[in-house]
C-alpha cells in the first residue's frame, strides 16, 4: 500500500438495479488491503447511502475513491437537481424522495445522517439545477 | 443457530441462496426502511422485511447479514433471487405477518 489507489465508477440516475455495485467493489478492495473490518463497515454504509442518493435524485454521477495508507477519500459528483437547503437535507427524517422511491423503502430521510455518522470528514457542495458534490474521508490508520 | 435451523423450525420456504443455509444467525433485525437496516443492522443478523427488490440483497451483502425473511407471502423478484444465489445469502419466505414471524424468530434465537 505504498502508493495511492484510485478507483472510478459511473452511476446512472434511477438505475436501482446497480445501486450498491461501487460500494461492493470498494469493499472487496479494502478487504484485500486488510483494512480493519469495523472501518470497512463504516465506509460501506456511507458509500452505499451516497450511491443511492445519486440514483434516487440525480441524472447521473461519477464516483472516485482514492485510497492511501492513511485514509480513503470518496468523491461523488453528480448532475442533478442539487440540494436547495443542505442543513435541511442533513436533518433526520427530512426527504425530498419521490413516492416510488419511498415505496422501495428508501427516502426515509436517514441517508445523509447515516453518512455523517460514519465518516471522519464530510463536505457537501451543491448548486440547484446543476448538481451536487459530496466528498467524504475516512481514516484508515 | 444456523439459517437451516430456523428454516425448519419456522417452516419457511427457501426461495434462493441455498448455499448459505449454514450461515450462523447472531440475531435479528426487522425493518422495511433500507437506510435503517443499512445504518443499524449487524453482520449475522436475520432480516425480516416485506421488500422484495434487488436492493435488499445489496444491503444484505454489504452488511453481511445471514439471511432475509420475506413476510406475508411476498416473493422476491428474479434479480433479487439471482443475487442471493450468487452471494450465498438465503432468501426465505412465509405467509405470516412481520409481527408473527418476528415473535417466533425471537423465541428461537433469544439467549
HADDOCK unambig.tbl for C-alpha pairs under 7 A between the chains (distance, minus, plus):
assign (segid A and resid 17 and name CA) (segid B and resid 54 and name CA) 6.29 0.50 0.50
assign (segid A and resid 17 and name CA) (segid B and resid 55 and name CA) 6.97 0.50 0.50
assign (segid A and resid 20 and name CA) (segid B and resid 58 and name CA) 5.89 0.50 0.50
assign (segid A and resid 24 and name CA) (segid B and resid 62 and name CA) 6.44 0.50 0.50
assign (segid A and resid 44 and name CA) (segid B and resid 62 and name CA) 6.86 0.50 0.50
assign (segid A and resid 45 and name CA) (segid B and resid 38 and name CA) 6.11 0.50 0.50
assign (segid A and resid 45 and name CA) (segid B and resid 39 and name CA) 6.39 0.50 0.50
assign (segid A and resid 104 and name CA) (segid B and resid 51 and name CA) 6.88 0.50 0.50
assign (segid A and resid 105 and name CA) (segid B and resid 32 and name CA) 5.77 0.50 0.50
assign (segid A and resid 105 and name CA) (segid B and resid 33 and name CA) 4.51 0.50 0.50
assign (segid A and resid 105 and name CA) (segid B and resid 34 and name CA) 5.37 0.50 0.50
assign (segid A and resid 106 and name CA) (segid B and resid 33 and name CA) 6.18 0.50 0.50
assign (segid A and resid 106 and name CA) (segid B and resid 34 and name CA) 5.77 0.50 0.50
assign (segid A and resid 106 and name CA) (segid B and resid 35 and name CA) 6.63 0.50 0.50
assign (segid A and resid 108 and name CA) (segid B and resid 33 and name CA) 6.88 0.50 0.50
assign (segid A and resid 110 and name CA) (segid B and resid 35 and name CA) 5.95 0.50 0.50
assign (segid A and resid 111 and name CA) (segid B and resid 35 and name CA) 6.13 0.50 0.50
assign (segid A and resid 114 and name CA) (segid B and resid 39 and name CA) 6.04 0.50 0.50
